[in-house]
């Protein structure tokens, strides 16, 4: 798989990979409001913040890259909460919110160069997002 990508060229390659991850998962959401552009931007954004946290913040004596990454997780949680809608009889948007959170996690993995885990997460998430018909066959229609 891909080795260590250093310097700004490596960062650009990571952003391209993050955008591709978002596009792939966005394709799985083609019939929903949050699709390729949104998920590509979320994945790239989390990759950017991860790269900043380990490249810039990680250079000082009191650096803690985990602080920035933790704030990204919190922020993505708020973004996901914005797509959840509840009426008196129906709750919708949970899968979309979970997809946003998952793609953010994949963006962090890309930024940290955890290639195998990121690829496994991409494949599993794609299969899960495309598994609605299988889910209906197993547990019935819930719409």
C-alpha positions as a Markdown table, in Angstrom:
| # | Residue | x | y | z |
|---|---|---|---|---|
| 1 | Unk | 0.0 | 0.0 | 0.0 |
| 2 | Unk | 1.0 | 3.6 | 0.2 |
| 3 | Unk | 4.0 | 4.4 | 2.4 |
| 4 | Unk | 4.7 | 7.5 | 4.3 |
| 5 | Unk | 3.8 | 10.7 | 2.4 |
| 6 | Unk | 5.9 | 13.6 | 3.6 |
| 7 | Unk | 5.9 | 17.3 | 2.7 |
| 8 | Unk | 3.3 | 19.4 | 1.0 |
| 9 | Unk | 3.2 | 17.0 | -2.0 |
| 10 | Unk | 2.2 | 14.2 | 0.4 |
| 11 | Unk | -0.4 | 16.4 | 2.0 |
| 12 | Unk | -1.9 | 17.1 | -1.5 |
| 13 | Unk | -2.0 | 13.4 | -2.2 |
| 14 | Unk | -3.8 | 12.8 | 1.1 |
| 15 | Unk | -6.4 | 15.5 | 0.2 |
| 16 | Unk | -7.0 | 13.8 | -3.2 |
| 17 | Unk | -7.4 | 10.5 | -1.5 |
| 18 | Unk | -9.8 | 12.0 | 1.0 |
| 19 | Unk | -11.9 | 13.6 | -1.8 |
| 20 | Unk | -12.1 | 10.3 | -3.5 |
| 21 | Unk | -13.2 | 8.6 | -0.4 |
| 22 | Unk | -16.0 | 11.2 | 0.0 |
| 23 | Unk | -17.0 | 10.8 | -3.6 |
| 24 | Unk | -17.2 | 7.0 | -3.3 |
| 25 | Unk | -19.3 | 7.1 | -0.1 |
| 26 | Unk | -21.4 | 9.9 | -1.6 |
| 27 | Unk | -22.2 | 7.8 | -4.5 |
| 28 | Unk | -23.7 | 5.2 | -2.1 |
| 29 | Unk | -26.0 | 8.1 | -0.9 |
| 30 | Unk | -27.0 | 9.1 | -4.4 |
| 31 | Unk | -30.7 | 9.2 | -3.5 |
| 32 | Unk | -30.3 | 11.4 | -0.4 |
| 33 | Unk | -29.6 | 15.1 | 0.2 |
| 34 | Unk | -26.1 | 14.6 | 1.6 |
| 35 | Unk | -24.1 | 13.1 | -1.3 |
| 36 | Unk | -20.7 | 13.3 | -3.0 |
| 37 | Unk | -19.8 | 16.9 | -2.6 |
| 38 | Unk | -20.7 | 17.1 | 1.1 |
| 39 | Unk | -19.0 | 13.9 | 2.1 |
| 40 | Unk | -15.9 | 14.8 | 0.0 |
| 41 | Unk | -15.7 | 18.1 | 1.7 |
| 42 | Unk | -16.1 | 16.6 | 5.2 |
| 43 | Unk | -13.5 | 14.0 | 4.5 |
| 44 | Unk | -11.1 | 16.6 | 3.1 |
| 45 | Unk | -11.8 | 19.0 | 6.0 |
| 46 | Unk | -11.0 | 16.4 | 8.6 |
| 47 | Unk | -7.9 | 15.4 | 6.8 |
| 48 | Unk | -6.8 | 19.0 | 6.7 |
| 49 | Unk | -7.4 | 19.5 | 10.4 |
| 50 | Unk | -5.6 | 16.2 | 11.1 |
| 51 | Unk | -2.6 | 17.3 | 9.0 |
| 52 | Unk | -2.5 | 20.7 | 10.7 |
| 53 | Unk | -2.7 | 19.1 | 14.2 |
| 54 | Unk | 0.2 | 16.7 | 13.5 |
| 55 | Unk | 2.3 | 19.1 | 11.3 |
| 56 | Unk | 2.0 | 22.5 | 12.9 |
| 57 | Unk | 0.7 | 21.9 | 16.4 |
| 58 | Unk | 2.9 | 18.8 | 16.8 |
| 59 | Unk | 6.1 | 20.8 | 16.6 |
| 60 | Unk | 6.0 | 22.6 | 20.0 |
| 61 | Unk | 7.2 | 21.3 | 23.4 |
| 62 | Unk | 3.7 | 21.4 | 24.8 |
| 63 | Unk | 2.0 | 20.2 | 21.6 |
| 64 | Unk | -1.0 | 17.9 | 21.8 |
| 65 | Unk | -2.4 | 17.0 | 18.3 |
| 66 | Unk | -5.2 | 15.1 | 19.9 |
| 67 | Unk | -6.8 | 18.4 | 21.1 |
| 68 | Unk | -7.5 | 19.6 | 17.5 |
| 69 | Unk | -8.7 | 16.1 | 16.5 |
| 70 | Unk | -11.0 | 15.9 | 19.5 |
| 71 | Unk | -12.6 | 19.3 | 18.5 |
| 72 | Unk | -13.1 | 18.0 | 14.9 |
| 73 | Unk | -15.0 | 15.0 | 16.3 |
| 74 | Unk | -17.2 | 17.4 | 18.4 |
| 75 | Unk | -17.8 | 19.7 | 15.4 |
| 76 | Unk | -18.7 | 16.8 | 13.1 |
| 77 | Unk | -21.2 | 15.7 | 15.7 |
| 78 | Unk | -22.9 | 19.1 | 15.5 |
| 79 | Unk | -22.9 | 18.9 | 11.7 |
| 80 | Unk | -24.5 | 15.4 | 11.9 |
| 81 | Unk | -27.1 | 16.6 | 14.3 |
| 82 | Unk | -28.1 | 19.2 | 11.8 |
| 83 | Unk | -29.3 | 16.5 | 9.4 |
| 84 | Unk | -31.5 | 14.6 | 11.8 |
| 85 | Unk | -35.2 | 15.4 | 11.6 |
| 86 | Unk | -37.9 | 14.3 | 14.0 |
| 87 | Unk | -41.6 | 14.6 | 13.6 |
| 88 | Unk | -44.3 | 13.2 | 15.8 |
| 89 | Unk | -44.2 | 9.9 | 14.0 |
| 90 | Unk | -40.9 | 9.6 | 12.2 |
| 91 | Unk | -37.2 | 10.1 | 12.9 |
| 92 | Unk | -35.0 | 10.5 | 9.8 |
| 93 | Unk | -31.4 | 11.4 | 9.0 |
| 94 | Unk | -29.6 | 9.1 | 11.4 |
| 95 | Unk | -27.9 | 7.1 | 8.7 |
| 96 | Unk | -26.8 | 10.3 | 7.0 |
| 97 | Unk | -25.5 | 11.7 | 10.3 |
| 98 | Unk | -23.6 | 8.4 | 10.9 |
| 99 | Unk | -22.2 | 8.6 | 7.3 |
| 100 | Unk | -20.9 | 12.1 | 8.0 |
| 101 | Unk | -19.3 | 11.0 | 11.2 |
| 102 | Unk | -17.8 | 8.0 | 9.6 |
| 103 | Unk | -16.3 | 9.9 | 6.7 |
| 104 | Unk | -14.8 | 12.3 | 9.1 |
| 105 | Unk | -13.1 | 9.4 | 10.9 |
| 106 | Unk | -11.8 | 8.1 | 7.6 |
| 107 | Unk | -10.4 | 11.6 | 6.8 |
| 108 | Unk | -8.5 | 11.4 | 10.1 |
| 109 | Unk | -7.2 | 8.0 | 9.2 |
| 110 | Unk | -6.0 | 9.3 | 5.9 |
| 111 | Unk | -4.2 | 12.2 | 7.6 |
| 112 | Unk | -2.5 | 9.8 | 10.0 |
| 113 | Unk | -1.5 | 7.5 | 7.1 |
| 114 | Unk | -3.4 | 4.6 | 8.5 |
| 115 | Unk | -4.0 | 3.3 | 5.0 |
| 116 | Unk | -5.2 | -0.2 | 5.5 |
| 117 | Unk | -7.7 | 0.8 | 8.3 |
| 118 | Unk | -8.9 | 3.7 | 6.1 |
| 119 | Unk | -9.5 | 1.4 | 3.1 |
| 120 | Unk | -11.2 | -1.2 | 5.2 |
| 121 | Unk | -13.4 | 1.5 | 6.7 |
| 122 | Unk | -14.3 | 2.8 | 3.2 |
| 123 | Unk | -15.2 | -0.7 | 1.9 |
| 124 | Unk | -17.3 | -1.6 | 5.0 |
| 125 | Unk | -19.1 | 1.8 | 5.0 |
| 126 | Unk | -19.9 | 1.5 | 1.3 |
| 127 | Unk | -21.3 | -1.9 | 1.8 |
| 128 | Unk | -23.4 | -0.8 | 4.8 |
| 129 | Unk | -24.7 | 2.3 | 3.0 |
| 130 | Unk | -25.7 | 0.1 | 0.1 |
| 131 | Unk | -27.3 | -2.6 | 2.3 |
| 132 | Unk | -30.8 | -1.0 | 2.7 |
| 133 | Unk | -32.5 | -3.7 | 0.5 |
| 134 | Unk | -30.7 | -6.5 | 2.4 |
| 135 | Unk | -31.8 | -4.9 | 5.7 |
| 136 | Unk | -35.4 | -4.7 | 4.5 |
| 137 | Unk | -35.3 | -8.4 | 3.5 |
| 138 | Unk | -33.9 | -9.4 | 6.9 |
| 139 | Unk | -36.0 | -7.2 | 9.3 |
| 140 | Unk | -38.8 | -5.9 | 7.1 |
| 141 | Unk | -39.9 | -2.5 | 5.8 |
| 142 | Unk | -39.7 | 0.2 | 8.5 |
| 143 | Unk | -40.5 | 3.3 | 6.4 |
